[in-house]
Amino acid sequence: MSSRRTSLCLIIPVYNQPDSLSTFVPKIIKRKLPVILVDDGSDKSCRQIMQELEQAIDGVTLKSHPMNLGKGAAVKTGLQAAMEAGFSHALQIDADGQHNIDDIPRFISEMYKQPIALISAFPNYDKTVPKLRYYGRYATHLWVWINTLSGVIKDSMCGFRLYPVEQSCLLLTAEKMGDRMEFDIEFIVRWYWSGEPIVQIQTNIIYPDNGVSHFNLFRDNLLISWMHCRLFFGMLKRLPELIKQKISNS
């Protein structure tokens, strides 16, 4: 574990979500945690809201991409910013209101218990979840179980995660990972491969009526499929180590 003092910030990737942003960030700020907003190439109106939030609220830092690079790229930028600012941990929260901010204390509690663990949420959905998205996740679950030779990872697609910053940045330096919706899946699989601990917390996920999804059905499914293919061949190269890991965990 790094000698850094344990300190936590929040990372919020943002791409054209002005309606939820202006109400969501003030709620987060009440938690008295520093916030890193990552503008992933948003349009002028959304960008202006983020600039105003940074200027008006102590503890808000804005990092910007000149164009839309993807959710994964935004998380990478946020983690690098957290590293440079000296934070030991970063909790990523989506800007669309899906994640239950009342569960933040649970993440913090686990952070102090296991400071080198990736703490990842697995969702408890209510009736607002789109059925196609709900059942479509099982294809990814299957591939993750194949590529880890394990059923340990309960959900790989939920981005509500607390990252140990230094270890996460080291992994991102060592392994090239996708920049869009495939990032969350790939990161947790490669984290599992690295042998570092994973803590999983069940949390309620909702789909707000005015929520904006930036999932591109063709592009992102193609990227996710290619990512699963890369991971499969990566699993084959690591097969002896993964078998040993499975035996030691059993």
N, C-alpha and C positions, 0 to 999 in steps of 0.2 A: 504494500500500500504506500502511496506517496506520503511524504512528510507534510503535505499541505494541511492546514487546519480545515476541519470539516465545515464546508459552507455550501449552500444550495442556491441556485438560481433557477428560474423558469425559462424555457425556450418556447416561443410561440411562432411557428411558421405561418405566414399570411400571404394569401394570394386572392385579391379581389373579394374580400369579405367585410365591406364597410359597415353593413347593418349590424352584424353581430359584434364587431370589433369595438365599437364605441361604448357598448354596454358590458362586454365581456372583460376587457382589460381592467376597468375600475373595480369590478368584483374581485379579480385576481389580486390587485394591488392591496386590497384589504387584508390579504394574508401576510403582508409585510415581508415579501420576498422580492429580491431583484428580478426584473424581467428583461429578457433579450428578445425583442421583436425582430423577426427576419422577414423583410419585404422581398418576396420572391417575384419581383417584376410586376407588381400590381399597377393598376391604372391610376390616373392622377388623383381621383377623389379618395381612393383608399389610401394611397401613399400620403396624402395630405393629413388624413386622420392620424396616421402613425407618427408623422412628424409633430403634430400638435400634442399627441400623448407624450412623446419624448420630452418636449419642451415644458409641458405643464406638470408632469409627475416625476418626482425624484425616484430614482431607482429603475427607470425605464431607459433602455439603450436600444437604438435602432441600427440594424445592419441591413444593407440593401443589395439586391442583385439588379443589374441593369436590365435584365430580361428574365422571363420565367424559365428557371432551370429545373424545377421539380421539387417535390416535398422532401425527398432524400437529400438533395443538394442544400436545401434550407436548413435541415437538421445538422448537416455537416458544418455549415457556416456557423450555426448557433453553438455547436460544441467547440469549435475552434475559438470563437469569441469568449466562451466560458473559460477555456483553458488560458487564454491570454489575460483574462481578468482575474485569474487566481482562484476560481471556484473549484471545489473538489467534486461536486455533483451537479447535475442538471436534470430537471424534470421537464420533459416535453409534453405540451398540451396543445391540442388542436384549437384553432380560433373559431370553429363553427359551433361551439357549445355542446358537442357530443359527450365530452368527457366530464365526469362528475368531480368538480373541484372540492367537494366536501370530503373526498377521499385523500386529499393531499396529506393530511396528518398521518394516514396509514403508511404512505410511501416514506415519509420522514422517519417514522418509527422503525421501519424495516431498514432504512439507510443506516441508522445508528447501530442496529443489531448486526448487519452484514455490509460493511462499507465498501467491500470490493465486488458486491453482487450487482448484476443488472436486475432491476426490479421492474417487472413487466406486468401490465394489467391483462386479464383475460375477461371478455365481456359477458355481462348478463343483460341480454336485450329485452326491451319491452315490445309492445305491439307496433311501435313506430318503425321498426326495422323493415326495410324492403325485403321481401321474401327471396327474390333472385339473389341479392347480395348475401343474405343469411346462408342459403344453401350452397351458393357458389364458393363460400369459404372452405367447404369441406374438401374440395379438390386440392387446395393449397395445404390444408392440414395433412392430407395423405402424403403429399410430396415431402413435406417437412419431416414427417415420421420416417419416411424412407431415407432421406438424406442425413438424418441424425441417428438412424437405427434405433430410434427411441420414441416413446410417446410422452416424454417428459414435457415438451413444450405444448401447452394447452391451447395457445393461440399465438400466431406469429404476425398477425396483420394489424393488431391494435397498436397505435402509436403512443398511447399513454404510458410513458416509460421514464424511469429514473436511471440515468446513465452515470457511472463513475467516469468522470471526465478524462482523466489522464489515460486510463486503460482503454477507453473508447477511442480516443484520438490515436493511440498507438495501433489499435486494431485497424482503424481506417487508413493509417499510413501503410500498414503491412499488406492490406488486402484491398484491391480495387472493388468497389461496390457501386451498384446502380444509383442513379440520382432521382428517380421518380417513385412511383408507388411500390416498386419492388424492394425499396430500401429496407423497410421495416422487417420484411421476411428474411432478407439476406443477412442483415446484421445479426439477428438473434440466432440464426443457424451458425454463422461463423463464430459468434460469441460462444455458443455451445461447443463447437469444435475446439476452441482455444482452451477448454477445460475450466473456464471461470464460472463461478456459481450464478445461478438464476433463481430469483425469488418471484413468485407469481401471485398476484392479488386479483381476486374477482371484483369487478366494479360494474355499476349500472351504466349502460350506454344508451343514449337516446338520439333520435333523428329529429331535430327541430323542424317545425313546419316551414320556416323560412331558411332552412339550411341550404348551403350551396355545396354541391359535390363537384370536384374537379377531376374525378376519375374518368379517363378517356377509354371507353369500352374497347376500342380496337388497339390503340397504342399501348395502353397499360397492360392489357391482357397479353399482348405480344411480348412486352418486356418481362412480365412475370414468367411467362412460359420459357423464355430464353434463360432467365435467371435460374429457374428450376433445373434446366438442362446443365448449366454450368455447375450448379451445386451437386448434381448427381455425379458428374465426372470427378468433382472435388471429393465427394464421399468415397468413390472407388479408390482414389489415391490414398485416402486416410483410413481405409477399411481396417487394417490391423489395429491402429490406435483406437478407432471407434469401438471395435469389439472389446478391447481391453477396458475402455471407458465404461462400456455397458456392463461388463462383468463387475467392475469395481463399484458401480452405482446400484447393483442389484442386491 
